[in-house]
Amino acid sequence: MFKKVSILVFLIFVACQYEVPSTFSEKALNEKLYSLGDVSSTFEEVIDNHRGKKVLIDVWASWCRDCIEGIPRVKELQKEFPEVVYLFLSVDEKVGSWKRGVKRYRLEGEHYNLPKGMKNGDLVSFLDLSWIPRYLVLDEQGQIILFNAIDASDKKIKEALKGSI
C-alpha cells in the first residue's frame, strides 16, 4: 500500500512541476528566424505581425517523415480554417533542403528557418523540442492556447482553432 501511495504522490508532484506556458520566454521571442527571402526577423516580430488572428505553428523539417505525413492534414486544416495564419518553422540546418521542401510539398503559409536546428537555440529550448512535427496554436493576442501537439490529426488542434479549448 505504501508503495502505491508513494508512486501516486510522485506522479502528482511531477505533474504539478510541468506547467504549460501561455507566453513565450523573452529569450525565445528574441530568437532569430530567416524567411525564404533570407530576411532576418525575431520570433517576436513574426508573432506580432499576426496580432488579431489565430496562428497555427508547425515546427517541421524536410527530412522528417512524420512531418511530411502530417502535411495533408495541415492542408485540410487550411481549407477548414482559412482565416488562420499558418506559420511553418523549419529546423532544417541546410537552407537549400528547407527551401526545396517548401516547394516540393507545396506548403502554403509563412515560412521561416531556425538555422541552429532542432537541438540548439532559445526557441527550441523553450519548446523542449524533442520530437517533430510539433504544433502550437496562438490566440489573437499571441498567447499560447495549445502548446504541445505532435500529430496534425490531434483533435486539440481543431478545438484550439475553433476556440473551444
Buried (B, 14 or more C-beta within 10 A) or exposed (E): EEEEEEEEEEEEEEEEEEEEEEEBEEEBBBBBBBEBEEEEBBBBEBBEEBEEEBBBBBBBBBBBEBBBEBBEBBBEBBEEBEEBBBBBBBBBBBBEBBBEBBEEBEBEBBBBBBBBBBEEBBBBBBBEBEEBBBBBBBBEEBEBBBBBBBBBBBEBBBBBBEEEE
